[in-house]
Amino acid sequence: MEKKTAATVKESLLSQWIDALSLDDDNERILKGIESLKQGSTDKVKEKLHPLLSQYRKEKEKIKEMIRGELTEKLKSEKIDGSAVDLKIEGNELWKIEIEKLGQCYKMKLEEIKDQLRGL
């Protein structure tokens, strides 16, 4: 019975850790835990995951800069300018919309990688 319980706990933990992989967080500790429980390498998955995360972060930064530019121009047109102006991009409605669109595309790719991990 203990072996069955241990296997169930192991599978539950693996499932939770795989589900915890995300586009915005550092996933290295989770991947190490998965490797430990699966007692095997996740190198092939990492080869797909790392470039995906890197590209996502680059595109996210481009969106941030685009919105920063738009907000800066809008404020300048209203005669608000200077180094004391601190833009809150993450709270902007356009930011939320653009990040949601970006996330949808990348989340599908992340799910494929998660499915591959489940199959190891």
C-alpha positions in Angstrom: 0.0 0.0 0.0 2.8 2.4 0.8 4.2 2.1 -2.7 0.9 2.8 -4.2 0.5 5.9 -2.0 4.0 7.0 -2.8 3.3 6.7 -6.5 0.1 8.6 -6.2 1.8 11.4 -4.3 4.6 11.5 -6.8 2.2 11.8 -9.7 0.2 14.5 -8.0 3.4 16.5 -7.2 4.6 16.1 -10.8 1.3 17.3 -12.1 1.2 20.3 -9.8 4.8 21.3 -10.7 4.2 20.9 -14.4 1.1 23.0 -14.1 3.1 25.6 -12.2 5.4 26.3 -15.1 4.7 29.8 -16.4 5.8 32.4 -18.9 6.6 35.0 -16.2 8.4 33.1 -13.5 11.8 31.5 -13.2 11.1 27.8 -13.8 14.5 26.4 -13.0 13.7 25.1 -9.5 10.5 23.5 -10.8 12.4 21.8 -13.6 15.0 20.5 -11.2 12.2 19.1 -9.0 10.6 17.4 -12.0 13.9 15.9 -13.0 14.4 14.6 -9.5 10.9 13.0 -9.4 11.1 11.6 -12.9 14.7 10.5 -12.3 15.6 11.7 -15.7 16.8 14.7 -17.7 14.5 17.4 -19.0 17.1 18.8 -21.3 15.0 18.3 -24.4 12.1 20.2 -22.8 14.5 22.9 -21.6 15.8 23.3 -25.2 12.2 24.3 -26.2 11.2 26.1 -23.1 14.1 28.5 -22.7 13.9 30.0 -26.2 10.1 30.3 -25.8 10.5 32.2 -22.6 13.2 34.4 -24.0 11.1 35.3 -27.0 8.1 36.0 -24.8 10.1 38.3 -22.6 11.5 40.2 -25.6 8.1 40.7 -27.1 6.7 41.7 -23.7 9.4 44.3 -23.4 8.7 45.6 -26.9 5.1 46.1 -26.0 6.1 47.9 -22.8 8.3 50.3 -24.8 5.6 50.9 -27.4 3.1 51.8 -24.7 5.6 53.9 -22.9 6.2 55.9 -26.1 2.5 56.3 -26.6 1.8 57.5 -23.1 4.8 59.8 -23.1 3.6 61.4 -26.3 0.0 61.8 -25.0 1.3 63.5 -21.8 3.6 65.8 -23.9 0.6 66.8 -26.0 -1.0 67.8 -22.7 2.1 69.8 -21.7 3.1 67.2 -19.1 6.8 66.3 -19.5 10.0 65.7 -17.6 12.0 63.3 -15.6 9.6 63.4 -12.6 6.9 61.8 -14.7 6.6 58.2 -13.7 4.5 56.1 -16.1 2.5 53.2 -14.6 2.5 51.1 -17.7 1.2 47.8 -16.1 -2.0 49.6 -15.0 -2.7 50.9 -18.4 -5.7 49.3 -20.3 -3.8 49.0 -23.5 -1.1 47.1 -21.6 -3.6 44.7 -20.3 -5.1 44.0 -23.7 -1.7 43.6 -25.5 -0.3 41.3 -22.8 -3.4 39.2 -22.9 -3.1 38.8 -26.6 0.6 38.0 -26.3 0.0 35.5 -23.5 -2.7 33.6 -25.4 -0.2 32.8 -28.2 2.6 31.8 -25.9 0.4 29.9 -23.5 -0.6 27.5 -26.2 3.1 26.8 -26.9 3.8 26.4 -23.2 1.0 23.9 -22.9 2.6 21.8 -25.6 5.8 21.8 -23.6 3.9 20.8 -20.5 2.3 17.9 -22.4 5.7 16.8 -23.5 6.9 16.9 -19.9 3.9 14.8 -18.8 4.9 12.2 -21.4 8.5 11.8 -20.2 
